[in-house]
Amino acid sequence: MSNLIAVLLFCMRVSVETSVARHTGDRKEQQDRVAILTHPSHPGTLLVALADGMGGYSGGAMAAEQTILAAQQNLEAFSPATEQPGQLLSAVVRDAHSAIRLSRFTSEQDPHSTIVAFMLYRGGAYWAHCGDSRLYHFRNRRTMLRTRDHSLVGELQRRGKLTAQEALQHPQRNVLVSCLGGDRTPLVEQGSCDKVTAGDHFLLCSDGLWGFFSDEELADTLASLSASEAAQRLLELARKRSQGNGDNISLAIVKFVAAKD
């Protein structure tokens, strides 16, 4: 599934292409969720949220749904006169975490979820994440940023005990050290880019996608194709490379391109 919308950054001749795509992979259920949300009364304010749910049959899907709902509700309540983007992103994570924890007492599942969220506001980009769903920031074909995975193998990599290739094959590669819905307060990292311009591209994705690509290949794909074409291309390649053992896949692309006259 993919869609394409475009908005104009105010005071800048830059247009925004967005696209989302999902695939169940070779799993029985799709437990990823992704949404592109616009503010009801502030044009140019955009929130993209992606969640990879975990927790047994339907439990993960429920957790991911609650994460997207928290994003939608907080964006609708966002007031630029009294709030900053970082406050909104913190509220999304806090509310999603609380909602998922409460659902543990009303269901037989043990739901958890990752989150990665991206906000476009007044020409700047802001993001937050928890877990191993990633955000990439590319400038043309250069990788500017890739979020850190809050996972066991991510920690081992940062300590120099695992290579990137070893991490992909590690038997505990899916073990997270932080996520939404757990007993501990989620570890949340935030970042920002004060001013985006043509050539800035952002990719949000679950581990069902990023495990099959290098940073360079992702950057090249986003730079050379439209948002919708890039989303479809990455989805097709991930399915092919998974060789019948693929996880749920979800991704969202936000591309900033020169506006046409």
N, C-alpha and C positions, 0 to 999 in steps of 0.2 A: 504494500500500500504506500503510495506517495502522493504528495500534492505540492503545489507551487503557488506562492503568493509573492507579491512585491510591494514594498512601501518606500516612500522617499524620506530620507533623513532630512529633517528641517535644517535650513541654512547650509546645506551641503548638496552638491550635485553628485550624490552617490545613491544608488538604488540597492535594495536588499532583496536577494533571492533566498528563499527558504524551501526546504523539502524534508519530508520525513519518510522513513521506510521501515517496515517490520517483516519478519518472517519467523514462523514457528521453528524452523530448522528441522531437526530429526527428533524433537521432543513430542510428547503427547499433548502438551498444553503450552500456550503462549503466556508467559508470566512477565514479560517486559511490557512497559507502557511508555509512550512518548507523546508529547503534545506541544503544539505551537500556539501560544495564547497572546491575544492583544488586549490592551487596556480599553475598557468601554468608553472612556472619555478623554484619553490623552493619546492622540495619534503619534505614532513613532515609538511608543513604549511597547516593547515586545518581551515576552518571557517564554523560554523554551525549557521544558522539563522532561527528563528521562529517568526511568526507574526500572531496575532489574530486581524482580521479586523473588523471594526464597521462602520455603517453609512448607513443603509437602503439597499434596494435591489441592489446588485452588488457594492455599494459604498465601503463596507468593504473589499470585495475581491480585488478591485482595489487598496486600500490602502495597503493591505498585499502584493500584487504583487510588488508594488513600493518599499516596504521595502526590499524584497528579491533582487530586482534588484539593489538597492543601495549597498547591501552587496556584490553582485557579482562584480559590477563595482569597488568598492573600493579594494576588494581583488586582482583583476587583476592588479590594478595600484599600489599595495603595493610594496615598495622597502625597504628591510631590511637595506640597507646601510644608508638610511636617515629617516626612520620611525620606531616607536615602536608600539607594538600591541595596546596599549591604544589609540594612535592617530588614528589608523585605525578604532577602534570601535567607537570612538567619531565622526569620519567622516561619518560612516554608519548611525548613529542616526541623525546627522545634515542633511545629504543629503536626507534621507528618510522623515524626518519632512518637509523639504522644498518642496519636490516633492508632498507630500500629500496636503500641503496647497495650492500649485499652482493649483492642480487638482480641488479644490473647486470652482475655478473661471471658469472652463471649463466644468463643469458637474452640474447636478441638485442634486447630492448627497452631503452629509456632511461627507466625509470619515475621519476615524481615525484608528489608529492601535496601538497595543502594539508591543514591540520587546524584544526578549531575544537573545543574540548572544554569541557564545563561540568560542574562537580561540586557536588552538594548534600551538605553535611556539617555536622551539629550546628546546623542552623538558618541556616547561612551559605551563600552561593553563591560559587564560585570558577571562573575560566575562563582559558584560554590559547588563542592562535591563531598561525598562521603561514600566510602566503599571502593570498588574497582571499576565502576563505570567512569569513562574518561571524557575529558574535554581537550581538544587540540586547537591551538591557534597557529595558523599558517599565514605568512605574509608572502604572497605570490607562492613561490616554491620553497620558501625557507620556513623551518619549524621554529616558531617563537616560544611555544610552551606546550608541554604535555603534563597533565595533572599526575600526581603521584598516586599509585594504587595503595589503598589501605588494606593490604593483604599480607599474608605470611611470606609469600615469595617476594613481594615488593620490598618488605623489610630486609629480607636476606640479600636481595640485590643491592640495596643501598649500603649494606655493610660489606659488600664485596665478596659475599660467600656464594653467590649464584650469578651466572651470566644470563643475559636476556633469553638465549636459546634454552638454557637449562631450566629457567623459570617456566617456560611454556610446556615443558615435559614433566615438571615436578608433580608427584602424586598428590600433593596438598596445595596445588595452584589455586583451588577455589575457596580456600580457607581465608575468611576476612578477619581482620583485627578490629574493624569498626564498621558498623552499618546502622540503619534505622531499625528500631524495634527491639534492640537488645537491652540487656540489663545495665550496661554502661552508657554514660552520656556520649552521644556520637562525636567522633573526631571530624570536624568540619574545617576545610581549607577554602579560603576565598582569594580571588584575584580580580584584577581589573585592567582595562586598557582605556585611558582617558579619552582618546580620540581615535575612532576607526576611520579608515579611508578605503578607497578602491584598492583591491588586492589583499585585503584582510579577509580570511576565511576561517570559520569555526566549525568544528565537527564534534558532536556529542555522540557517544556510542557505548553499547554494552560490551562485555568481554566476548560475546558471541561473534563480534565483528573484529575488534582490534587484534585479536590473537593471530590473525592471518595476514597482517600487513606490516611493513616497515613504515616508519614516519615518512620516508622519502616517497614511497609509493602513494601514500595517502595525500601528501602535499601535491604531488604531480596530478593526481586524479581530480582534486578539487580545483586546481588552477586551470586545467585544460578543458573542463566540461562545465556545463550549467549545473545548478544545484540538483535539479531533478535527474539529469543524466548521470551525475556523479553518484547520487544515492542508488540508482538502479545498477550501475556498474559495480559498486562496492558490494551490494547485496548478492549479485550474481557470482562474483569472484569468491566471496566468503562461502557460499553454498557449494561451489565447485571444489574448493580447497578443503572443506570439512570432510569430504569423502564418505558421506553417509552417517557421520557421527557429530553433526553440528548442534550447537546450543541454540536457544532463542537468539534472534538478532534484532536489534533496534538501533536506529541512528537518526540524527537530525543534522542538517547542514544549514549554515547561515553564511552566505557569500555576499561580500560587498563589492559591487562593480560600478564602473563609471556610468552615470545616468545618460540615457540616450536623449538627444535633443527632440 
